[in-house]
Amino acid sequence: MIAFVLAALFTHGPVAAEPTPQTTTAPKPEKVRKADMVCRHEVVVGSRMPRRICTTQGEWEIRSTNDRQQVEKVQNIQPL
């Protein structure tokens, strides 16, 4: 494995560090403090292990609203 990595490095030569346009123009995302995070356990279909999901309270509210809208959309479908 090490021989493969060394061979790849020697065949391609040194890589010059070029700035990408994303790093120079993209705004830095706002850092979320650990205290602002809300963690919940969700049951995954087909698994016995619940999954832990940590997001902010605002993201939980958005997710809840989207889920509610999807359920209402499915319930309002009229049969042919």
PDB file of N, CA, C and O in Angstrom, chain B, residues numbered from 101:
ATOM      1  N   MET B 101       0.821  -1.180   0.000  1.00  0.00           N
ATOM      2  CA  MET B 101       0.000   0.000   0.000  1.00  0.00           C
ATOM      3  C   MET B 101       0.873   1.255   0.000  1.00  0.00           C
ATOM      4  O   MET B 101       0.610   2.202  -0.742  1.00  0.00           O
ATOM      5  N   ILE B 102       1.901   1.256   0.827  1.00  0.00           N
ATOM      6  CA  ILE B 102       2.790   2.409   0.903  1.00  0.00           C
ATOM      7  C   ILE B 102       3.514   2.597  -0.419  1.00  0.00           C
ATOM      8  O   ILE B 102       3.724   3.726  -0.865  1.00  0.00           O
ATOM      9  N   ALA B 103       3.896   1.488  -1.046  1.00  0.00           N
ATOM     10  CA  ALA B 103       4.587   1.582  -2.335  1.00  0.00           C
ATOM     11  C   ALA B 103       3.679   2.225  -3.377  1.00  0.00           C
ATOM     12  O   ALA B 103       4.149   2.996  -4.215  1.00  0.00           O
ATOM     13  N   PHE B 104       2.391   1.919  -3.334  1.00  0.00           N
ATOM     14  CA  PHE B 104       1.446   2.503  -4.271  1.00  0.00           C
ATOM     15  C   PHE B 104       1.335   4.013  -4.079  1.00  0.00           C
ATOM     16  O   PHE B 104       1.303   4.763  -5.055  1.00  0.00           O
ATOM     17  N   VAL B 105       1.277   4.455  -2.839  1.00  0.00           N
ATOM     18  CA  VAL B 105       1.174   5.885  -2.542  1.00  0.00           C
ATOM     19  C   VAL B 105       2.444   6.604  -2.983  1.00  0.00           C
ATOM     20  O   VAL B 105       2.375   7.671  -3.592  1.00  0.00           O
ATOM     21  N   LEU B 106       3.596   6.026  -2.681  1.00  0.00           N
ATOM     22  CA  LEU B 106       4.857   6.638  -3.093  1.00  0.00           C
ATOM     23  C   LEU B 106       4.978   6.699  -4.609  1.00  0.00           C
ATOM     24  O   LEU B 106       5.457   7.693  -5.154  1.00  0.00           O
ATOM     25  N   ALA B 107       4.550   5.646  -5.291  1.00  0.00           N
ATOM     26  CA  ALA B 107       4.608   5.637  -6.750  1.00  0.00           C
ATOM     27  C   ALA B 107       3.706   6.717  -7.327  1.00  0.00           C
ATOM     28  O   ALA B 107       4.063   7.364  -8.311  1.00  0.00           O
ATOM     29  N   ALA B 108       2.549   6.914  -6.729  1.00  0.00           N
ATOM     30  CA  ALA B 108       1.629   7.947  -7.205  1.00  0.00           C
ATOM     31  C   ALA B 108       2.221   9.332  -6.989  1.00  0.00           C
ATOM     32  O   ALA B 108       2.057  10.215  -7.830  1.00  0.00           O
ATOM     33  N   LEU B 109       2.904   9.525  -5.876  1.00  0.00           N
ATOM     34  CA  LEU B 109       3.510  10.829  -5.605  1.00  0.00           C
ATOM     35  C   LEU B 109       4.649  11.134  -6.578  1.00  0.00           C
ATOM     36  O   LEU B 109       4.783  12.265  -7.047  1.00  0.00           O
ATOM     37  N   PHE B 110       5.461  10.131  -6.879  1.00  0.00           N
ATOM     38  CA  PHE B 110       6.602  10.348  -7.752  1.00  0.00           C
ATOM     39  C   PHE B 110       6.190  10.517  -9.216  1.00  0.00           C
ATOM     40  O   PHE B 110       6.854  11.239  -9.960  1.00  0.00           O
ATOM     41  N   THR B 111       5.112   9.867  -9.636  1.00  0.00           N
ATOM     42  CA  THR B 111       4.706   9.983 -11.033  1.00  0.00           C
ATOM     43  C   THR B 111       3.999  11.305 -11.318  1.00  0.00           C
ATOM     44  O   THR B 111       4.108  11.839 -12.422  1.00  0.00           O
ATOM     45  N   HIS B 112       3.288  11.828 -10.349  1.00  0.00           N
ATOM     46  CA  HIS B 112       2.545  13.065 -10.561  1.00  0.00           C
ATOM     47  C   HIS B 112       3.343  14.303 -10.192  1.00  0.00           C
ATOM     48  O   HIS B 112       2.988  15.401 -10.619  1.00  0.00           O
ATOM     49  N   GLY B 113       4.381  14.169  -9.434  1.00  0.00           N
ATOM     50  CA  GLY B 113       5.208  15.306  -9.051  1.00  0.00           C
ATOM     51  C   GLY B 113       4.537  16.128  -7.956  1.00  0.00           C
ATOM     52  O   GLY B 113       3.461  15.782  -7.469  1.00  0.00           O
ATOM     53  N   PRO B 114       5.195  17.224  -7.579  1.00  0.00           N
ATOM     54  CA  PRO B 114       4.628  18.048  -6.515  1.00  0.00           C
ATOM     55  C   PRO B 114       3.375  18.767  -7.000  1.00  0.00           C
ATOM     56  O   PRO B 114       3.263  19.149  -8.165  1.00  0.00           O
ATOM     57  N   VAL B 115       2.454  18.936  -6.089  1.00  0.00           N
ATOM     58  CA  VAL B 115       1.193  19.606  -6.399  1.00  0.00           C
ATOM     59  C   VAL B 115       1.282  21.026  -5.884  1.00  0.00           C
ATOM     60  O   VAL B 115       1.548  21.245  -4.703  1.00  0.00           O
ATOM     61  N   ALA B 116       1.062  21.996  -6.762  1.00  0.00           N
ATOM     62  CA  ALA B 116       1.100  23.402  -6.358  1.00  0.00           C
ATOM     63  C   ALA B 116      -0.218  23.766  -5.696  1.00  0.00           C
ATOM     64  O   ALA B 116      -1.288  23.377  -6.164  1.00  0.00           O
ATOM     65  N   ALA B 117      -0.137  24.499  -4.631  1.00  0.00           N
ATOM     66  CA  ALA B 117      -1.340  24.925  -3.924  1.00  0.00           C
ATOM     67  C   ALA B 117      -1.931  26.133  -4.638  1.00  0.00           C
ATOM     68  O   ALA B 117      -1.367  27.227  -4.606  1.00  0.00           O
ATOM     69  N   GLU B 118      -3.067  25.920  -5.280  1.00  0.00           N
ATOM     70  CA  GLU B 118      -3.739  26.998  -5.982  1.00  0.00           C
ATOM     71  C   GLU B 118      -4.990  27.374  -5.198  1.00  0.00           C
ATOM     72  O   GLU B 118      -5.732  26.488  -4.773  1.00  0.00           O
ATOM     73  N   PRO B 119      -5.237  28.642  -5.001  1.00  0.00           N
ATOM     74  CA  PRO B 119      -6.461  29.020  -4.278  1.00  0.00           C
ATOM     75  C   PRO B 119      -7.691  28.730  -5.133  1.00  0.00           C
ATOM     76  O   PRO B 119      -7.717  29.002  -6.334  1.00  0.00           O
ATOM     77  N   THR B 120      -8.681  28.186  -4.497  1.00  0.00           N
ATOM     78  CA  THR B 120      -9.916  27.911  -5.213  1.00  0.00           C
ATOM     79  C   THR B 120     -10.826  29.126  -5.101  1.00  0.00           C
ATOM     80  O   THR B 120     -10.751  29.857  -4.114  1.00  0.00           O
ATOM     81  N   PRO B 121     -11.679  29.356  -6.088  1.00  0.00           N
ATOM     82  CA  PRO B 121     -12.562  30.514  -6.019  1.00  0.00           C
ATOM     83  C   PRO B 121     -13.535  30.444  -4.853  1.00  0.00           C
ATOM     84  O   PRO B 121     -13.966  31.482  -4.349  1.00  0.00           O
ATOM     85  N   GLN B 122     -13.890  29.242  -4.415  1.00  0.00           N
ATOM     86  CA  GLN B 122     -14.835  29.103  -3.316  1.00  0.00           C
ATOM     87  C   GLN B 122     -14.241  29.614  -2.007  1.00  0.00           C
ATOM     88  O   GLN B 122     -14.955  30.193  -1.188  1.00  0.00           O
ATOM     89  N   THR B 123     -12.943  29.406  -1.804  1.00  0.00           N
ATOM     90  CA  THR B 123     -12.356  29.816  -0.542  1.00  0.00           C
ATOM     91  C   THR B 123     -12.193  31.328  -0.463  1.00  0.00           C
ATOM     92  O   THR B 123     -12.177  31.891   0.632  1.00  0.00           O
ATOM     93  N   THR B 124     -12.073  31.988  -1.608  1.00  0.00           N
ATOM     94  CA  THR B 124     -11.879  33.428  -1.574  1.00  0.00           C
ATOM     95  C   THR B 124     -13.189  34.194  -1.606  1.00  0.00           C
ATOM     96  O   THR B 124     -13.248  35.311  -1.093  1.00  0.00           O
ATOM     97  N   THR B 125     -14.258  33.629  -2.197  1.00  0.00           N
ATOM     98  CA  THR B 125     -15.502  34.371  -2.341  1.00  0.00           C
ATOM     99  C   THR B 125     -16.606  33.907  -1.413  1.00  0.00           C
ATOM    100  O   THR B 125     -17.523  34.679  -1.132  1.00  0.00           O
ATOM    101  N   ALA B 126     -16.555  32.679  -0.928  1.00  0.00           N
ATOM    102  CA  ALA B 126     -17.643  32.151  -0.111  1.00  0.00           C
ATOM    103  C   ALA B 126     -17.571  32.726   1.302  1.00  0.00           C
ATOM    104  O   ALA B 126     -16.498  32.762   1.906  1.00  0.00           O
ATOM    105  N   PRO B 127     -18.713  33.175   1.829  1.00  0.00           N
ATOM    106  CA  PRO B 127     -18.716  33.652   3.212  1.00  0.00           C
ATOM    107  C   PRO B 127     -18.566  32.484   4.176  1.00  0.00           C
ATOM    108  O   PRO B 127     -19.001  31.369   3.885  1.00  0.00           O
ATOM    109  N   LYS B 128     -17.966  32.737   5.293  1.00  0.00           N
ATOM    110  CA  LYS B 128     -17.773  31.685   6.275  1.00  0.00           C
ATOM    111  C   LYS B 128     -19.102  31.423   6.991  1.00  0.00           C
ATOM    112  O   LYS B 128     -19.800  32.363   7.374  1.00  0.00           O
ATOM    113  N   PRO B 129     -19.450  30.144   7.169  1.00  0.00           N
ATOM    114  CA  PRO B 129     -20.707  29.852   7.854  1.00  0.00           C
ATOM    115  C   PRO B 129     -20.619  30.238   9.327  1.00  0.00           C
ATOM    116  O   PRO B 129     -19.552  30.209   9.940  1.00  0.00           O
ATOM    117  N   GLU B 130     -21.764  30.597   9.863  1.00  0.00           N
ATOM    118  CA  GLU B 130     -21.820  30.985  11.268  1.00  0.00           C
ATOM    119  C   GLU B 130     -21.575  29.752  12.130  1.00  0.00           C
ATOM    120  O   GLU B 130     -22.200  28.711  11.930  1.00  0.00           O
ATOM    121  N   LYS B 131     -20.681  29.875  13.072  1.00  0.00           N
ATOM    122  CA  LYS B 131     -20.376  28.752  13.941  1.00  0.00           C
ATOM    123  C   LYS B 131     -21.486  28.596  14.972  1.00  0.00           C
ATOM    124  O   LYS B 131     -21.935  29.571  15.575  1.00  0.00           O
ATOM    125  N   VAL B 132     -21.920  27.355  15.162  1.00  0.00           N
ATOM    126  CA  VAL B 132     -22.964  27.053  16.118  1.00  0.00           C
ATOM    127  C   VAL B 132     -22.305  26.502  17.367  1.00  0.00           C
ATOM    128  O   VAL B 132     -21.522  25.554  17.311  1.00  0.00           O
ATOM    129  N   ARG B 133     -22.629  27.103  18.478  1.00  0.00           N
ATOM    130  CA  ARG B 133     -22.067  26.616  19.733  1.00  0.00           C
ATOM    131  C   ARG B 133     -22.713  25.289  20.105  1.00  0.00           C
ATOM    132  O   ARG B 133     -23.848  25.005  19.722  1.00  0.00           O
ATOM    133  N   LYS B 134     -21.989  24.502  20.839  1.00  0.00           N
ATOM    134  CA  LYS B 134     -22.492  23.205  21.256  1.00  0.00           C
ATOM    135  C   LYS B 134     -23.725  23.365  22.147  1.00  0.00           C
ATOM    136  O   LYS B 134     -24.599  22.498  22.154  1.00  0.00           O
ATOM    137  N   ALA B 135     -23.801  24.462  22.893  1.00  0.00           N
ATOM    138  CA  ALA B 135     -24.935  24.693  23.780  1.00  0.00           C
ATOM    139  C   ALA B 135     -26.210  24.987  22.991  1.00  0.00           C
ATOM    140  O   ALA B 135     -27.309  24.798  23.513  1.00  0.00           O
ATOM    141  N   ASP B 136     -26.085  25.449  21.737  1.00  0.00           N
ATOM    142  CA  ASP B 136     -27.257  25.766  20.917  1.00  0.00           C
ATOM    143  C   ASP B 136     -27.835  24.537  20.227  1.00  0.00           C
ATOM    144  O   ASP B 136     -28.907  24.617  19.628  1.00  0.00           O
ATOM    145  N   MET B 137     -27.157  23.421  20.298  1.00  0.00           N
ATOM    146  CA  MET B 137     -27.594  22.218  19.609  1.00  0.00           C
ATOM    147  C   MET B 137     -28.612  21.457  20.458  1.00  0.00           C
ATOM    148  O   MET B 137     -28.513  21.403  21.684  1.00  0.00           O
ATOM    149  N   VAL B 138     -29.593  20.872  19.769  1.00  0.00           N
ATOM    150  CA  VAL B 138     -30.596  20.037  20.417  1.00  0.00           C
ATOM    151  C   VAL B 138     -30.501  18.663  19.775  1.00  0.00           C
ATOM    152  O   VAL B 138     -30.638  18.534  18.558  1.00  0.00           O
ATOM    153  N   CYS B 139     -30.268  17.637  20.582  1.00  0.00           N
ATOM    154  CA  CYS B 139     -30.104  16.279  20.067  1.00  0.00           C
ATOM    155  C   CYS B 139     -31.349  15.453  20.364  1.00  0.00           C
ATOM    156  O   CYS B 139     -31.924  15.531  21.450  1.00  0.00           O
ATOM    157  N   ARG B 140     -31.751  14.666  19.381  1.00  0.00           N
ATOM    158  CA  ARG B 140     -32.900  13.777  19.540  1.00  0.00           C
ATOM    159  C   ARG B 140     -32.555  12.436  18.929  1.00  0.00           C
ATOM    160  O   ARG B 140     -31.712  12.339  18.037  1.00  0.00           O
ATOM    161  N   HIS B 141     -33.227  11.393  19.426  1.00  0.00           N
ATOM    162  CA  HIS B 141     -33.042  10.046  18.884  1.00  0.00           C
ATOM    163  C   HIS B 141     -34.228   9.741  17.983  1.00  0.00           C
ATOM    164  O   HIS B 141     -35.380   9.919  18.379  1.00  0.00           O
ATOM    165  N   GLU B 142     -33.939   9.276  16.758  1.00  0.00           N
ATOM    166  CA  GLU B 142     -34.975   8.903  15.810  1.00  0.00           C
ATOM    167  C   GLU B 142     -34.836   7.441  15.457  1.00  0.00           C
ATOM    168  O   GLU B 142     -33.728   6.921  15.323  1.00  0.00           O
ATOM    169  N   VAL B 143     -35.971   6.782  15.309  1.00  0.00           N
ATOM    170  CA  VAL B 143     -35.977   5.384  14.927  1.00  0.00           C
ATOM    171  C   VAL B 143     -35.812   5.294  13.413  1.00  0.00           C
ATOM    172  O   VAL B 143     -36.511   5.976  12.664  1.00  0.00           O
ATOM    173  N   VAL B 144     -34.894   4.460  12.974  1.00  0.00           N
ATOM    174  CA  VAL B 144     -34.649   4.252  11.553  1.00  0.00           C
ATOM    175  C   VAL B 144     -35.391   2.996  11.134  1.00  0.00           C
ATOM    176  O   VAL B 144     -35.264   1.950  11.772  1.00  0.00           O
ATOM    177  N   VAL B 145     -36.175   3.099  10.050  1.00  0.00           N
ATOM    178  CA  VAL B 145     -36.936   1.951   9.570  1.00  0.00           C
ATOM    179  C   VAL B 145     -35.962   0.878   9.093  1.00  0.00           C
ATOM    180  O   VAL B 145     -35.057   1.153   8.306  1.00  0.00           O
ATOM    181  N   GLY B 146     -36.157  -0.349   9.578  1.00  0.00           N
ATOM    182  CA  GLY B 146     -35.306  -1.456   9.176  1.00  0.00           C
ATOM    183  C   GLY B 146     -34.078  -1.622  10.057  1.00  0.00           C
ATOM    184  O   GLY B 146     -33.201  -2.426   9.742  1.00  0.00           O
ATOM    185  N   SER B 147     -33.998  -0.879  11.153  1.00  0.00           N
ATOM    186  CA  SER B 147     -32.853  -0.983  12.040  1.00  0.00           C
ATOM    187  C   SER B 147     -33.340  -1.035  13.487  1.00  0.00           C
ATOM    188  O   SER B 147     -34.381  -0.474  13.829  1.00  0.00           O
ATOM    189  N   ARG B 148     -32.586  -1.701  14.301  1.00  0.00           N
ATOM    190  CA  ARG B 148     -32.919  -1.754  15.727  1.00  0.00           C
ATOM    191  C   ARG B 148     -32.262  -0.634  16.508  1.00  0.00           C
ATOM    192  O   ARG B 148     -32.616  -0.375  17.658  1.00  0.00           O
ATOM    193  N   MET B 149     -31.311   0.024  15.883  1.00  0.00           N
ATOM    194  CA  MET B 149     -30.559   1.072  16.564  1.00  0.00           C
ATOM    195  C   MET B 149     -31.132   2.447  16.222  1.00  0.00           C
ATOM    196  O   MET B 149     -31.213   2.806  15.047  1.00  0.00           O
ATOM    197  N   PRO B 150     -31.526   3.214  17.226  1.00  0.00           N
ATOM    198  CA  PRO B 150     -31.970   4.581  16.934  1.00  0.00           C
ATOM    199  C   PRO B 150     -30.785   5.445  16.534  1.00  0.00           C
ATOM    200  O   PRO B 150     -29.650   5.183  16.933  1.00  0.00           O
ATOM    201  N   ARG B 151     -31.050   6.460  15.756  1.00  0.00           N
ATOM    202  CA  ARG B 151     -30.006   7.357  15.275  1.00  0.00           C
ATOM    203  C   ARG B 151     -30.113   8.669  16.044  1.00  0.00           C
ATOM    204  O   ARG B 151     -31.210   9.185  16.256  1.00  0.00           O
ATOM    205  N   ARG B 152     -28.977   9.199  16.456  1.00  0.00           N
ATOM    206  CA  ARG B 152     -28.934  10.460  17.184  1.00  0.00           C
ATOM    207  C   ARG B 152     -28.687  11.588  16.187  1.00  0.00           C
ATOM    208  O   ARG B 152     -27.704  11.572  15.446  1.00  0.00           O
ATOM    209  N   ILE B 153     -29.600  12.574  16.180  1.00  0.00           N
ATOM    210  CA  ILE B 153     -29.489  13.697  15.266  1.00  0.00           C
ATOM    211  C   ILE B 153     -29.420  14.970  16.098  1.00  0.00           C
ATOM    212  O   ILE B 153     -30.281  15.211  16.945  1.00  0.00           O
ATOM    213  N   CYS B 154     -28.401  15.780  15.859  1.00  0.00           N
ATOM    214  CA  CYS B 154     -28.197  17.026  16.594  1.00  0.00           C
ATOM    215  C   CYS B 154     -28.265  18.204  15.625  1.00  0.00           C
ATOM    216  O   CYS B 154     -27.457  18.298  14.700  1.00  0.00           O
ATOM    217  N   THR B 155     -29.224  19.098  15.834  1.00  0.00           N
ATOM    218  CA  THR B 155     -29.349  20.322  15.060  1.00  0.00           C
ATOM    219  C   THR B 155     -29.821  21.431  15.984  1.00  0.00           C
ATOM    220  O   THR B 155     -30.076  21.199  17.166  1.00  0.00           O
ATOM    221  N   THR B 156     -29.936  22.627  15.444  1.00  0.00           N
ATOM    222  CA  THR B 156     -30.417  23.748  16.252  1.00  0.00           C
ATOM    223  C   THR B 156     -31.940  23.671  16.386  1.00  0.00           C
ATOM    224  O   THR B 156     -32.602  22.938  15.651  1.00  0.00           O
ATOM    225  N   GLN B 157     -32.477  24.427  17.322  1.00  0.00           N
ATOM    226  CA  GLN B 157     -33.918  24.430  17.548  1.00  0.00           C
ATOM    227  C   GLN B 157     -34.653  24.952  16.310  1.00  0.00           C
ATOM    228  O   GLN B 157     -35.721  24.443  15.971  1.00  0.00           O
ATOM    229  N   GLY B 158     -34.103  25.948  15.640  1.00  0.00           N
ATOM    230  CA  GLY B 158     -34.723  26.480  14.431  1.00  0.00           C
ATOM    231  C   GLY B 158     -34.810  25.447  13.328  1.00  0.00           C
ATOM    232  O   GLY B 158     -35.813  25.380  12.617  1.00  0.00           O
ATOM    233  N   GLU B 159     -33.762  24.633  13.175  1.00  0.00           N
ATOM    234  CA  GLU B 159     -33.781  23.587  12.164  1.00  0.00           C
ATOM    235  C   GLU B 159     -34.802  22.511  12.502  1.00  0.00           C
ATOM    236  O   GLU B 159     -35.434  21.954  11.605  1.00  0.00           O
ATOM    237  N   TRP B 160     -34.971  22.207  13.805  1.00  0.00           N
ATOM    238  CA  TRP B 160     -35.998  21.250  14.208  1.00  0.00           C
ATOM    239  C   TRP B 160     -37.387  21.773  13.864  1.00  0.00           C
ATOM    240  O   TRP B 160     -38.240  21.006  13.418  1.00  0.00           O
ATOM    241  N   GLU B 161     -37.628  23.066  14.064  1.00  0.00           N
ATOM    242  CA  GLU B 161     -38.927  23.656  13.755  1.00  0.00           C
ATOM    243  C   GLU B 161     -39.195  23.627  12.254  1.00  0.00           C
ATOM    244  O   GLU B 161     -40.316  23.336  11.837  1.00  0.00           O
ATOM    245  N   ILE B 162     -38.188  23.922  11.439  1.00  0.00           N
ATOM    246  CA  ILE B 162     -38.336  23.872   9.987  1.00  0.00           C
ATOM    247  C   ILE B 162     -38.644  22.448   9.539  1.00  0.00           C
ATOM    248  O   ILE B 162     -39.504  22.230   8.686  1.00  0.00           O
ATOM    249  N   ARG B 163     -37.942  21.489  10.115  1.00  0.00           N
ATOM    250  CA  ARG B 163     -38.158  20.087   9.761  1.00  0.00           C
ATOM    251  C   ARG B 163     -39.567  19.647  10.137  1.00  0.00           C
ATOM    252  O   ARG B 163     -40.221  18.935   9.375  1.00  0.00           O
ATOM    253  N   SER B 164     -40.036  20.068  11.309  1.00  0.00           N
ATOM    254  CA  SER B 164     -41.380  19.725  11.760  1.00  0.00           C
ATOM    255  C   SER B 164     -42.436  20.321  10.824  1.00  0.00           C
ATOM    256  O   SER B 164     -43.413  19.655  10.480  1.00  0.00           O
ATOM    257  N   THR B 165     -42.237  21.571  10.417  1.00  0.00           N
ATOM    258  CA  THR B 165     -43.171  22.224   9.498  1.00  0.00           C
ATOM    259  C   THR B 165     -43.204  21.513   8.158  1.00  0.00           C
ATOM    260  O   THR B 165     -44.281  21.285   7.606  1.00  0.00           O
ATOM    261  N   ASN B 166     -42.043  21.159   7.625  1.00  0.00           N
ATOM    262  CA  ASN B 166     -41.982  20.443   6.345  1.00  0.00           C
ATOM    263  C   ASN B 166     -42.656  19.080   6.441  1.00  0.00           C
ATOM    264  O   ASN B 166     -43.379  18.683   5.528  1.00  0.00           O
ATOM    265  N   ASP B 167     -42.426  18.362   7.534  1.00  0.00           N
ATOM    266  CA  ASP B 167     -43.046  17.050   7.714  1.00  0.00           C
ATOM    267  C   ASP B 167     -44.568  17.183   7.778  1.00  0.00           C
ATOM    268  O   ASP B 167     -45.289  16.387   7.177  1.00  0.00           O
ATOM    269  N   ARG B 168     -45.051  18.187   8.505  1.00  0.00           N
ATOM    270  CA  ARG B 168     -46.490  18.408   8.628  1.00  0.00           C
ATOM    271  C   ARG B 168     -47.110  18.727   7.269  1.00  0.00           C
ATOM    272  O   ARG B 168     -48.192  18.233   6.951  1.00  0.00           O
ATOM    273  N   GLN B 169     -46.428  19.558   6.457  1.00  0.00           N
ATOM    274  CA  GLN B 169     -46.936  19.909   5.136  1.00  0.00           C
ATOM    275  C   GLN B 169     -46.990  18.698   4.217  1.00  0.00           C
ATOM    276  O   GLN B 169     -47.921  18.570   3.423  1.00  0.00           O
ATOM    277  N   GLN B 170     -46.009  17.808   4.311  1.00  0.00           N
ATOM    278  CA  GLN B 170     -46.008  16.604   3.482  1.00  0.00           C
ATOM    279  C   GLN B 170     -47.158  15.679   3.849  1.00  0.00           C
ATOM    280  O   GLN B 170     -47.795  15.102   2.968  1.00  0.00           O
ATOM    281  N   VAL B 171     -47.429  15.532   5.145  1.00  0.00           N
ATOM    282  CA  VAL B 171     -48.535  14.681   5.586  1.00  0.00           C
ATOM    283  C   VAL B 171     -49.858  15.258   5.109  1.00  0.00           C
ATOM    284  O   VAL B 171     -50.707  14.512   4.620  1.00  0.00           O
ATOM    285  N   GLU B 172     -50.061  16.577   5.238  1.00  0.00           N
ATOM    286  CA  GLU B 172     -51.295  17.207   4.786  1.00  0.00           C
ATOM    287  C   GLU B 172     -51.464  17.068   3.278  1.00  0.00           C
ATOM    288  O   GLU B 172     -52.584  16.880   2.802  1.00  0.00           O
ATOM    289  N   LYS B 173     -50.384  17.154   2.523  1.00  0.00           N
ATOM    290  CA  LYS B 173     -50.431  17.012   1.073  1.00  0.00           C
ATOM    291  C   LYS B 173     -50.904  15.614   0.690  1.00  0.00           C
ATOM    292  O   LYS B 173     -51.732  15.460  -0.208  1.00  0.00           O
ATOM    293  N   VAL B 174     -50.379  14.590   1.374  1.00  0.00           N
ATOM    294  CA  VAL B 174     -50.764  13.215   1.077  1.00  0.00           C
ATOM    295  C   VAL B 174     -52.219  12.978   1.490  1.00  0.00           C
ATOM    296  O   VAL B 174     -52.946  12.276   0.788  1.00  0.00           O
ATOM    297  N   GLN B 175     -52.652  13.546   2.606  1.00  0.00           N
ATOM    298  CA  GLN B 175     -54.015  13.357   3.070  1.00  0.00           C
ATOM    299  C   GLN B 175     -55.043  14.057   2.195  1.00  0.00           C
ATOM    300  O   GLN B 175     -56.204  13.649   2.171  1.00  0.00           O
ATOM    301  N   ASN B 176     -54.647  15.102   1.473  1.00  0.00           N
ATOM    302  CA  ASN B 176     -55.578  15.856   0.647  1.00  0.00           C
ATOM    303  C   ASN B 176     -55.678  15.337  -0.784  1.00  0.00           C
ATOM    304  O   ASN B 176     -56.390  15.932  -1.594  1.00  0.00           O
ATOM    305  N   ILE B 177     -55.000  14.263  -1.115  1.00  0.00           N
ATOM    306  CA  ILE B 177     -55.096  13.692  -2.462  1.00  0.00           C
ATOM    307  C   ILE B 177     -56.486  13.102  -2.634  1.00  0.00           C
ATOM    308  O   ILE B 177     -56.933  12.292  -1.822  1.00  0.00           O
ATOM    309  N   GLN B 178     -57.172  13.519  -3.709  1.00  0.00           N
ATOM    310  CA  GLN B 178     -58.522  13.037  -3.990  1.00  0.00           C
ATOM    311  C   GLN B 178     -58.442  11.798  -4.873  1.00  0.00           C
ATOM    312  O   GLN B 178     -57.675  11.774  -5.836  1.00  0.00           O
ATOM    313  N   PRO B 179     -59.223  10.775  -4.558  1.00  0.00           N
ATOM    314  CA  PRO B 179     -59.250   9.572  -5.425  1.00  0.00           C
ATOM    315  C   PRO B 179     -59.914   9.900  -6.756  1.00  0.00           C
ATOM    316  O   PRO B 179     -60.737  10.811  -6.849  1.00  0.00           O
ATOM    317  N   LEU B 180     -59.547   9.150  -7.771  1.00  0.00           N
ATOM    318  CA  LEU B 180     -60.121   9.381  -9.110  1.00  0.00           C
ATOM    319  C   LEU B 180     -61.516   8.889  -9.226  1.00  0.00           C
ATOM    320  O   LEU B 180     -62.128   9.013 -10.288  1.00  0.00           O
TER     321      LEU B 180
END
